[in-house]
Amino acid sequence: MVENIIMICGLVLYAAAFLFVMRYNVHMFQQNGYKNKLQLTWLMQNKERQRVLLPSFLAAVLAGGLFHTVTAMIAVLGAVLGLWYYVLLAGQKVKKRLVCTSRVKRLFAANLLLALLLSALCAISKSRMFAYFTAGVLLLGEPFLVVLANVFNAPVEKAVKNHYIRDAKRMLAAQKNLTVIGVTGSYGKTSVKFYLNALLQSRFQVLATPESYNTPMGVVKTIRSSLNPTHEIFICEMGAKNIGDIKELCDIVHPKHGVITAIGPQHLESFHSVENIIRTKFELADALPADGLLFLNGDNGYIREEKEKRTQTSIFYETGESGGGYRASELKVSALGTAFKVTTPDGESAEFQTKLVGRHNVGNIAGAIAVAHTLGIPLEELKLPVRRLQPVEHRLQLIERGSVTIIDDAYNSNPAGSKAAVDTLALFDGLRILITPGMVELGEQEEEYNYEFGRAAAAACDYILLVGKRRTEPIKKGAIAAGFPEERLFAADKLEEAVSYAYALNTEKHKFILLENDLPDNY
């Protein structure tokens, strides 16, 4: 009788632990974009995160194979261990919470259905051994069961996705006078989208995809929830992690004009090579109609090299003293921001002032000016919108905190962006502090790029504070190799520790703290 009560308690605790394990892994799956291969790779690379499942499993197997009061109690303790660990994970502060979308609810339902089917098969045997064994297997296998549930749901998800895409296409087709502008690039696309939206609004009714909505379902959601008959221009940000991703978006929105902001080594784990990235970004160029306009960042070497292979008419924008496109030159940085001059391909020029800092920010603004001016807005009319531009959140965003200025560049760093960020930090007069966890998703070259990042940081920073001791080792090596004093290097396990260290530094100088990249919860 006592053993049966203990057994029931143990199985209930295993069921509760299973639910929390499921919640955690669905959360990580959402952050991995519901990509089966990416999730499986993440599971293999982060085995230590779920190592507590093994003793919970072994305790259940022990109770099933040798059932008496002692082993039953061991199984209860195993279940409590798993439950405690995942309850703690659920209560931790996260950067991006689990969003219970309809897809997530369907994934939970399929996962539970598969678990119940397995449990039902074992219940038929009416055996204590099979009951505990099933509880242990379900708990240990749940991280992979999430992926299996996604495979199980694939036909439904495809049907739902196609339904929403057809509806979005119908809405776009109904607006005959709507001009769609596609914006893509390895980096800079969100900034250019926001700046272009602000400039075009001075003359047009504009809809732009919000935040970093740049996936097919993000774009479709924007169209279905926000597009109305008064809109004249739709600015569509287009993201990609695989070949064909930009083409898929173009097949939905059919852009008339396109902007390629930059190309560089990013998401190499899925793209595998820079050549594949170039090919994917230029899927936007391939989708434009004969009368469409293609705007290209002339400061980017990959873009210039690819353009030389193509006959398509395009308009360059760039920063520098010479060039045939829209040119931003005579940059002057002050406490008020950045002043610069823009010269058009026809030789017309105007002086601009922005609150934003950084040469690459000026380049992004030049891209927005190029599109807005080409679509009929005079340079003089663009001066005020440029002056009013606000920094895009987490992209070299200046945040004043008394004697400390935070330079928030926490969004998804890349080799070119990280170099531009530390170059911007070097412009400030004060104690310059870098806080970073380094860069990810760079495939086999990740260590090399982080090493070079360390070398670049050494020339711009007074202190380098690293988040994650193991992952940031290449940055540390690069900085030391460039002559950076090791006593000004500090490695912390958490961002909060690094920030506290920076604030505690005793100095009379104003502190400028650059937050470069902020890894998502699945890292």
Salt bridges, closest charged atoms under 4 A:
GLU157 OE1 - ARG103 NE 3.83
GLU157 OE1 - ARG106 NH2 2.91
ASP167 OD1 - ARG170 NH2 2.65
ASP167 OD2 - ARG224 NE 2.81
GLU237 OE1 - LYS193 NZ 2.69
GLU248 OE2 - LYS161 NZ 2.89
ASP251 OD2 - LYS247 NZ 2.95
ASP286 OD1 - ARG310 NH1 2.79
ASP291 OD2 - LYS256 NZ 3.77
GLU306 OE1 - LYS309 NZ 3.81
GLU306 OE2 - ARG310 NE 3.02
GLU318 OE1 - ARG304 NH2 3.10
GLU330 OE2 - LYS341 NZ 3.31
GLU348 OE1 - HIS373 NE2 3.50
GLU380 OE2 - LYS383 NZ 3.45
GLU381 OE1 - ARG203 NH2 2.84
GLU393 OE2 - HIS394 NE2 3.67
ASP408 OD2 - HIS394 ND1 2.68
ASP423 OD2 - LYS419 NZ 2.75
GLU441 OE2 - LYS241 NZ 3.73
GLU441 OE1 - HIS267 ND1 2.52
GLU446 OE2 - ARG471 NH1 3.13
ASP462 OD2 - ARG432 NE 3.63
ASP493 OD2 - LYS469 NZ 3.98
ASP518 OD1 - LYS95 NZ 3.74
